[in-house]
Amino acid sequence: MSLEVNPSSIASILTLRYDFTASAPLPKLKWNDFSQNKIINPEKTTQEIISNYYIDNLEKKSRIGISLSSGVDSTLLLALLKQTIPDLDVDSFSIRFSDSLDETKNAKNIAESLNSTHHIIEIENYFEELPQAISITKLPFWDIHWYYLAKYASSYSDAIISGDGGDELFGGYTFRYGSFLDSINSKSSKREKTIAYLNCHNRDWIPEQSQLFGENLPFDWEKIYSVIDEYFDNSLNPLDQVFLADFNGKLLYNWLQLNPKINSHFNLQSVSPFLQPELINFTSHMPNEMKYDHPKKLGKSILRNMLKKFNVEKFVMQKKQGFSVDTKSHWKNYGKKLCKNFLIDGEIIKDKLINKNWILENIEKDLDVRYVNKFYGLLALEIWYRLFIIKNLSSSEKLII
């Protein structure tokens, strides 16, 4: 496949961690999709939609897998599946990253409680198979945990269930909502809210973002702002504006650009119960206080209420994690050496897409997580560039130090 360098696409990925120039895999939501309806017993409706989806899509399947991170979303989806189709054999999968928070013990306890055969995937060097993962997605993204999960799960399953959309639809990004609401007021303009929103995503970009780019890849914050502005240019409650921006941003243009391609490569059917049109429509019209309790800083109240009856709540991790590698620890053990090997005299440096001076000024510093993540974004871009533009790298090459 022949790909071309799209400066707007690359600048978007290196700033937002998604490409706003791509085609959305689902219809984007509009601001009036968040007009609030009076809703009674949202737990019952949510369960009915998911259970009906399971019956229609999985009742005749024999090999089902589920990504189980020990969070609310995946635990509830497994519990509802076993309740809806009790005789179905389900394999669950979690990942243990080296030198990172280990959620696998909790996930194993959840799986045993819900009668699922559990598998733990051990990952030492997170980027070892980055060329293969990027060759599948054809996108320069570094967060490739789903590649390892799907690769392993394909030996046991024909379909894989994920909790994609749970955070966006039910209010899971509590660590951002409070910060956003506390940084605006009733007189804040759409641009002020756009900047506040991006400030709540400060692991995606760095303060001197414009200095990162070379002369052949010009960067302009105004282009980034203009994409986000539309989500705050309406009469919605500010929190609903955030829900609109979250759905139309990283959900549509990051995870849903990657995971289905990876699943397809490994002959896995993608099963995303939260992303059914009926559930998207139902939750978008749901009053925002049903999703996020600002005084308590608590989200996903509906899903948490649903989970209580399955007697696994004690195993669920309360702090949102998902499958998350500790990028700073990985930097010390693998990332820094890989970035030095590939970036200092890299192709994206030679072709003046990225500023070599920024690389040299920062790579030896004691970096915080924002800078580590930015180096990982550059590493993924370099691998993508060598695979598809320069074509001097094989997808089978392992990144081993």
Secondary structure, DSSP 8 states (H G I E B T S, - for coil): ------HHHHHHHHHHSS-TTS--SS----GGGG-----S-HHHHHHHHHHHHHHHHHTT-S-EEEE--SSHHHHHHHHHHHHHSTT--EEEEEEEETTS---HHHHHHHHHHTT-EEEEEEESSTTTTHHHHHHHH-S-----HHHHHHHHHTTT-SEEE--TTHHHHHT--HHHHHHHHHT--TT--HHHHHHHHHHTTTTSS-TTGGGGB-TTS---HHHHHHHHHGGGSSSS-HHHHHHHHHIIIIIIIIIHHHHHHHHHHTT-EEE-GGG-HHHHHHHHTS-GGGTEETTTTEE-HHHHHHHGGGT-GGGS-SS--SS---HHHHIIIIIHHHHHHHHTT-HHHHTTSB-HHHHHHHTTS---HHHHHHHHHHHHHHHHHIIIII--S-TT-----
